[in-house]
Amino acid sequence: MLKYTIRRLIGMIPMLLLISIVVFLLAKAMPGDSLSGEIDPTNTDPQYIEQMRERLGYNDPLPVQYFNWAKDFVQGDFGTSTRYKMPVSELIAQRLPNTIFLGVSSLVITYILAFGMGIFAGRRPYTIGDHIIGGLNYLGLAIPSFIAAVFAIYFFSFNLGWIPYSGSVDIQIEKGTLDYWISRLHHVLMPAIVLGALSTASYTQFLRNDIIENSRKDFVRTARAKGTPTSKIYNVHILRNSIIPLITFLGFDIATIISGAIITETIFTYPGIGQLFLNSVGNQDYPTMMAITMLLSLLTLVGNLVADILYGVVDPRIRLD
């Protein structure tokens, strides 16, 4: 497995190179540029503007501009945000913990609900409980996340006042205290549920269908014929085979922690990477936008690698080497 992991990591290098070229060209193809955010906005002298374009490299050929950007990026210099006037690396470092906290909370909620409902529905197929869970799943699949977010804010924040509708923590609470973490959980709960609703519905249905399918296979009949307890059959033999499809989604969820939160963070005014990315696009903050896009691409590749490695851990029949 170590050799496989090393080969995959080496294989990521050309993929990231191609992705970086596409990201750079797309940023250059967008209307306008970020020059206005890097010069004195009060100075409208055409000669000054042309001098700054030359000095900052905006007049260089595209291959030269790409090489300079890629060289700095590999060295950890993501550039300076033209919107926030600070290094992009520091800006991402400020927002990333909030997004990770939101994503991890969403995954925890997703897998707890999906495993609970999927196992219940799979062990009791075609019962009233199974139909109720199926109806809730289809409802979760049918409602877009941004619609669910708006309704959640309206009912639980405006009408009931149970959960805050913006921010990540109460500003008057001292950082690091118990009240601080309780406040963070309070603020992240509703965005995490909305963000994980679609995944919960999908995972529940996959797990439920796989449990039903595996329960009809020969190895289950053999286990029952030997007198193996039903709980052991479901919890050990069937469940271990049924969770393999979910491993695929777990790998992609690593990227979803950031990319899937773009709309959710914006609606809930949650200060994370998703909201930062959307703002960077609207404000033509190209250094920030390109850095976040590369981060999402890297997380997607790492997520696929993690999923493949977990295949071998969950199912020893799969040999990656």
RODO-2510 file (C-alpha; in nm, 4 decimals, decimal comma):
residues 321
     n   res          X          Y          Z
     1     m     0,0000     0,0000     0,0000
     2     l     0,2933     0,2339     0,0626
     3     k     0,4175     0,1926    -0,2948
     4     y     0,0671     0,2585    -0,4236
     5     t     0,0386     0,5751    -0,2164
     6     i     0,3752     0,7035    -0,3386
     7     r     0,2802     0,6343    -0,7010
     8     r    -0,0468     0,8213    -0,6568
     9     l     0,1254     1,1173    -0,4939
    10     i     0,3725     1,1385    -0,7807
    11     g     0,0851     1,1119    -1,0273
    12     m    -0,0762     1,4172    -0,8682
    13     i     0,2078     1,6421    -0,9857
    14     p     0,1154     1,6506    -1,3585
    15     m    -0,2534     1,6738    -1,2646
    16     l    -0,1905     1,9780    -1,0474
    17     l     0,0242     2,1295    -1,3220
    18     l    -0,2576     2,0992    -1,5746
    19     i    -0,5103     2,2313    -1,3239
    20     s    -0,2888     2,5309    -1,2471
    21     i    -0,2679     2,6171    -1,6190
    22     v    -0,6459     2,5986    -1,6551
    23     v    -0,7040     2,8064    -1,3400
    24     f    -0,4564     3,0710    -1,4550
    25     l    -0,6036     3,0956    -1,8057
    26     l    -0,9593     3,1145    -1,6752
    27     a    -0,8616     3,3957    -1,4377
    28     k    -0,6997     3,5826    -1,7268
    29     a    -1,0047     3,5250    -1,9480
    30     m    -1,2375     3,6904    -1,6964
    31     p    -1,3285     4,0545    -1,7713
    32     g    -1,0986     4,3139    -1,6170
    33     d    -0,8058     4,2444    -1,3893
    34     s    -0,7020     4,3134    -1,0302
    35     l    -0,4734     4,6044    -1,1154
    36     s    -0,7141     4,8573    -0,9640
    37     g    -0,6754     4,6888    -0,6274
    38     e    -0,2957     4,7118    -0,6369
    39     i    -0,2472     5,0779    -0,7242
    40     d    -0,3420     5,4117    -0,5723
    41     p    -0,7129     5,4537    -0,6601
    42     t    -0,6897     5,8331    -0,6344
    43     n    -0,4243     5,8578    -0,9043
    44     t    -0,5895     5,8388    -1,2468
    45     d    -0,2887     5,9522    -1,4482
    46     p    -0,2630     5,7195    -1,7536
    47     q     0,1158     5,7295    -1,7386
    48     y     0,1137     5,6190    -1,3735
    49     i    -0,1294     5,3359    -1,4512
    50     e     0,0823     5,2175    -1,7445
    51     q     0,3979     5,2271    -1,5315
    52     m     0,2316     5,0192    -1,2607
    53     r     0,1065     4,7663    -1,5175
    54     e     0,4626     4,7283    -1,6412
    55     r     0,6064     4,7103    -1,2899
    56     l     0,3561     4,4517    -1,1677
    57     g     0,4009     4,2345    -1,4741
    58     y     0,0571     4,2789    -1,6307
    59     n     0,2193     4,3584    -1,9668
    60     d     0,4342     4,0453    -1,9672
    61     p     0,3460     3,7587    -2,2062
    62     l     0,1055     3,5037    -2,0577
    63     p     0,3691     3,2262    -2,0294
    64     v     0,5929     3,4609    -1,8294
    65     q     0,3048     3,5645    -1,6043
    66     y     0,2100     3,2004    -1,5463
    67     f     0,5668     3,0969    -1,4705
    68     n     0,6096     3,3782    -1,2163
    69     w     0,2773     3,2964    -1,0487
    70     a     0,3436     2,9193    -1,0399
    71     k     0,6978     2,9688    -0,9080
    72     d     0,5739     3,1885    -0,6220
    73     f     0,2813     2,9533    -0,5535
    74     v     0,5069     2,6474    -0,5160
    75     q     0,7223     2,8449    -0,2715
    76     g     0,4150     2,9232    -0,0587
    77     d     0,3664     3,2793    -0,1819
    78     f     0,0037     3,2951    -0,2968
    79     g     0,0211     3,6663    -0,3638
    80     t    -0,1525     3,9572    -0,1939
    81     s    -0,5280     3,9961    -0,1795
    82     t    -0,6304     4,3054    -0,3734
    83     r    -0,9487     4,3257    -0,1689
    84     y    -0,8166     4,2804     0,1857
    85     k    -0,4618     4,4157     0,1273
    86     m    -0,2926     4,1245     0,3022
    87     p    -0,1146     3,8023     0,1987
    88     v    -0,3554     3,5441     0,0648
    89     s    -0,1932     3,2736     0,2780
    90     e    -0,2746     3,4678     0,5957
    91     l    -0,6276     3,5377     0,4730
    92     i    -0,6930     3,1697     0,4043
    93     a    -0,5362     3,0726     0,7384
    94     q    -0,7856     3,3018     0,9155
    95     r    -1,0902     3,1567     0,7384
    96     l    -0,9900     2,7909     0,7012
    97     p    -1,0514     2,6860     1,0663
    98     n    -1,4124     2,8049     1,0436
    99     t    -1,4731     2,6067     0,7257
   100     i    -1,3056     2,2951     0,8658
   101     f    -1,5153     2,3223     1,1815
   102     l    -1,8297     2,3596     0,9690
   103     g    -1,7336     2,0702     0,7424
   104     v    -1,6393     1,8317     1,0222
   105     s    -1,9610     1,9165     1,2105
   106     s    -2,1577     1,8526     0,8933
   107     l    -1,9881     1,5170     0,8360
   108     v    -2,0465     1,4054     1,1942
   109     i    -2,4166     1,4916     1,1682
   110     t    -2,4381     1,3307     0,8236
   111     y    -2,2827     0,9980     0,9196
   112     i    -2,4649     0,9665     1,2508
   113     l    -2,8024     1,0229     1,0842
   114     a    -2,7191     0,8206     0,7725
   115     f    -2,5918     0,5183     0,9640
   116     g    -2,8820     0,5278     1,2084
   117     m    -3,1555     0,5632     0,9462
   118     g    -2,9819     0,3437     0,6861
   119     i    -2,9324     0,0511     0,9227
   120     f    -3,2881     0,0827     1,0572
   121     a    -3,4414     0,0936     0,7078
   122     g    -3,2152    -0,1841     0,5771
   123     r    -3,3015    -0,4232     0,8586
   124     r    -3,6749    -0,3450     0,8351
   125     p    -3,7413    -0,2945     0,4625
   126     y    -4,0874    -0,2044     0,3340
   127     t    -4,2203    -0,1230     0,6818
   128     i    -4,3831     0,2051     0,7847
   129     g    -4,0538     0,3249     0,9341
   130     d    -3,8699     0,2454     0,6111
   131     h    -4,1265     0,4394     0,4059
   132     i    -4,1063     0,7393     0,6394
   133     i    -3,7258     0,7449     0,6156
   134     g    -3,7474     0,7092     0,2371
   135     g    -3,9898     1,0005     0,2166
   136     l    -3,7592     1,2201     0,4246
   137     n    -3,4646     1,1222     0,2050
   138     y    -3,6434     1,2103    -0,1178
   139     l    -3,7486     1,5404     0,0373
   140     g    -3,3870     1,6102     0,1254
   141     l    -3,2771     1,5270    -0,2286
   142     a    -3,5484     1,7435    -0,3843
   143     i    -3,4908     2,0647    -0,1864
   144     p    -3,1814     2,2666    -0,2918
   145     s    -2,9461     2,3616    -0,0099
   146     f    -2,9969     2,7354    -0,0591
   147     i    -3,3749     2,6971    -0,0324
   148     a    -3,3358     2,4866     0,2823
   149     a    -3,0992     2,7493     0,4264
   150     v    -3,3446     3,0346     0,3678
   151     f    -3,6337     2,8428     0,5247
   152     a    -3,4164     2,7353     0,8191
   153     i    -3,3183     3,0969     0,8870
   154     y    -3,6794     3,2109     0,8590
   155     f    -3,8263     2,9497     1,0946
   156     f    -3,5517     2,8750     1,3469
   157     s    -3,3873     3,2172     1,3648
   158     f    -3,6464     3,4826     1,2845
   159     n    -3,9639     3,3119     1,4101
   160     l    -3,8382     3,0911     1,6936
   161     g    -3,5086     3,2625     1,7772
   162     w    -3,3413     2,9303     1,8584
   163     i    -3,0261     2,9571     1,6466
   164     p    -2,8200     3,2555     1,5210
   165     y    -2,8451     3,3231     1,1487
   166     s    -2,5019     3,4821     1,0950
   167     g    -2,1441     3,4790     1,2204
   168     s    -1,9391     3,1992     1,3744
   169     v    -1,9265     3,3077     1,7411
   170     d    -2,0529     3,5825     1,9725
   171     i    -1,7929     3,8582     1,9626
   172     q    -1,8250     3,9505     2,3304
   173     i    -1,7216     3,6029     2,4522
   174     e    -1,3599     3,5458     2,5522
   175     k    -1,1770     3,3131     2,3134
   176     g    -1,0834     2,9673     2,4426
   177     t    -1,3431     2,9482     2,7208
   178     l    -1,6190     2,6895     2,7485
   179     d    -1,8779     2,9528     2,6572
   180     y    -1,6738     3,0321     2,3460
   181     w    -1,6934     2,6735     2,2170
   182     i    -2,0603     2,6448     2,3095
   183     s    -2,1234     2,9610     2,1089
   184     r    -1,9314     2,8196     1,8122
   185     l    -2,1377     2,5013     1,8224
   186     h    -2,4532     2,7104     1,8498
   187     h    -2,3602     2,9123     1,5416
   188     v    -2,2421     2,6165     1,3307
   189     l    -2,5339     2,3816     1,4030
   190     m    -2,7845     2,5096     1,1472
   191     p    -2,5351     2,5591     0,8591
   192     a    -2,3933     2,2117     0,9274
   193     i    -2,7373     2,0484     0,9126
   194     v    -2,8225     2,2297     0,5882
   195     l    -2,4850     2,1457     0,4354
   196     g    -2,5159     1,7782     0,5282
   197     a    -2,8834     1,7288     0,4380
   198     l    -2,8211     1,6190     0,0786
   199     s    -2,5374     1,3836     0,1754
   200     t    -2,7454     1,2347     0,4562
   201     a    -3,0268     1,1487     0,2151
   202     s    -2,7897     0,9929    -0,0401
   203     y    -2,5897     0,7938     0,2148
   204     t    -2,9011     0,6642     0,3867
   205     q    -3,0461     0,5306     0,0615
   206     f    -2,7177     0,3708    -0,0483
   207     l    -2,6668     0,2044     0,2883
   208     r    -3,0266     0,0864     0,3088
   209     n    -3,0206    -0,0652    -0,0417
   210     d    -2,6830    -0,2364     0,0115
   211     i    -2,7934    -0,3886     0,3422
   212     i    -3,1030    -0,5330     0,1760
   213     e    -2,8986    -0,6672    -0,1163
   214     n    -2,6255    -0,8187     0,1019
   215     s    -2,8801    -0,9793     0,3342
   216     r    -2,9901    -1,1996     0,0428
   217     k    -2,6446    -1,3306    -0,0470
   218     d    -2,5155    -1,6822     0,0096
   219     f    -2,2690    -1,5963     0,2877
   220     v    -2,5571    -1,4565     0,4949
   221     r    -2,7656    -1,7691     0,4389
   222     t    -2,4669    -1,9788     0,5460
   223     a    -2,4194    -1,7714     0,8617
   224     r    -2,7868    -1,8083     0,9497
   225     a    -2,7734    -2,1833     0,8863
   226     k    -2,4844    -2,2073     1,1328
   227     g    -2,6942    -2,0367     1,3992
   228     t    -2,5055    -1,7053     1,4013
   229     p    -2,7039    -1,4414     1,5953
   230     t    -2,8944    -1,1979     1,3746
   231     s    -2,7316    -0,8958     1,5362
   232     k    -2,3849    -1,0316     1,4541
   233     i    -2,4866    -1,1088     1,0966
   234     y    -2,6025    -0,7516     1,0398
   235     n    -2,3377    -0,5696     1,2419
   236     v    -2,0349    -0,7681     1,1272
   237     h    -2,0967    -0,9497     0,7998
   238     i    -2,3559    -0,7345     0,6227
   239     l    -2,2605    -0,3891     0,7499
   240     r    -1,8913    -0,4243     0,6661
   241     n    -1,9743    -0,5057     0,3049
   242     s    -2,2439    -0,2397     0,2844
   243     i    -2,0289     0,0543     0,3929
   244     i    -1,7809     0,0086     0,1055
   245     p    -1,9838     0,2315    -0,1340
   246     l    -1,9898     0,5042     0,1314
   247     i    -1,6094     0,5073     0,1351
   248     t    -1,6197     0,6568    -0,2133
   249     f    -1,8277     0,9482    -0,0898
   250     l    -1,6048     0,9934     0,2150
   251     g    -1,3121     1,0726    -0,0135
   252     f    -1,5091     1,3337    -0,2042
   253     d    -1,6356     1,4795     0,1228
   254     i    -1,2856     1,6046     0,1979
   255     a    -1,3241     1,8472    -0,0921
   256     t    -1,6888     1,9118    -0,0111
   257     i    -1,5838     2,0493     0,3282
   258     i    -1,4804     2,3636     0,1410
   259     s    -1,6474     2,3606    -0,2000
   260     g    -1,9895     2,2553    -0,0749
   261     a    -1,9917     2,5322     0,1813
   262     i    -1,9688     2,8190    -0,0692
   263     i    -2,3442     2,8817    -0,0911
   264     t    -2,4165     2,7783     0,2678
   265     e    -2,1530     3,0090     0,4159
   266     t    -2,2722     3,2990     0,2021
   267     i    -2,6367     3,2628     0,3028
   268     f    -2,5536     3,2254     0,6725
   269     t    -2,2830     3,4971     0,6546
   270     y    -2,0447     3,2408     0,7992
   271     p    -1,6848     3,3677     0,7682
   272     g    -1,5188     3,0729     0,5958
   273     i    -1,3359     2,9806     0,2774
   274     g    -1,6575     2,9391     0,0771
   275     q    -1,7741     3,2920     0,1470
   276     l    -1,4219     3,4219     0,0817
   277     f    -1,4113     3,2496    -0,2577
   278     l    -1,7439     3,3958    -0,3690
   279     n    -1,6393     3,7429    -0,2550
   280     s    -1,3070     3,7118    -0,4388
   281     v    -1,4880     3,6323    -0,7642
   282     g    -1,7233     3,9280    -0,7267
   283     n    -1,4419     4,1678    -0,6314
   284     q    -1,1990     4,0446    -0,8998
   285     d    -0,9565     3,9391    -0,6273
   286     y    -0,7791     3,6948    -0,8574
   287     p    -0,4875     3,5959    -0,6286
   288     t    -0,7336     3,4798    -0,3629
   289     m    -0,9625     3,3125    -0,6144
   290     m    -0,6806     3,1168    -0,7801
   291     a    -0,5308     3,0085    -0,4472
   292     i    -0,8650     2,8755    -0,3201
   293     t    -0,9348     2,6993    -0,6510
   294     m    -0,5977     2,5241    -0,6351
   295     l    -0,6707     2,4287    -0,2741
   296     l    -1,0040     2,2749    -0,3767
   297     s    -0,8344     2,0815    -0,6574
   298     l    -0,5683     1,9476    -0,4233
   299     l    -0,8311     1,8408    -0,1707
   300     t    -1,0230     1,6572    -0,4438
   301     l    -0,7134     1,4613    -0,5475
   302     v    -0,6281     1,3834    -0,1839
   303     g    -0,9881     1,2798    -0,1240
   304     n    -0,9729     1,0289    -0,4088
   305     l    -0,6485     0,8878    -0,2691
   306     v    -0,7969     0,8550     0,0793
   307     a    -1,1014     0,6781    -0,0644
   308     d    -0,8852     0,4250    -0,2510
   309     i    -0,6736     0,3576     0,0583
   310     l    -0,9836     0,3080     0,2727
   311     y    -1,1098     0,0503     0,0229
   312     g    -0,8195    -0,1731     0,1173
   313     v    -0,8714    -0,1103     0,4886
   314     v    -1,2436    -0,1900     0,4857
   315     d    -1,2273    -0,4778     0,2399
   316     p    -0,9055    -0,6889     0,2575
   317     r    -1,0039    -0,8534    -0,0730
   318     i    -0,9042    -0,5306    -0,2496
   319     r    -0,5292    -0,5284    -0,3086
   320     l    -0,3992    -0,1863    -0,4069
   321     d    -0,0440    -0,3013    -0,4712
***
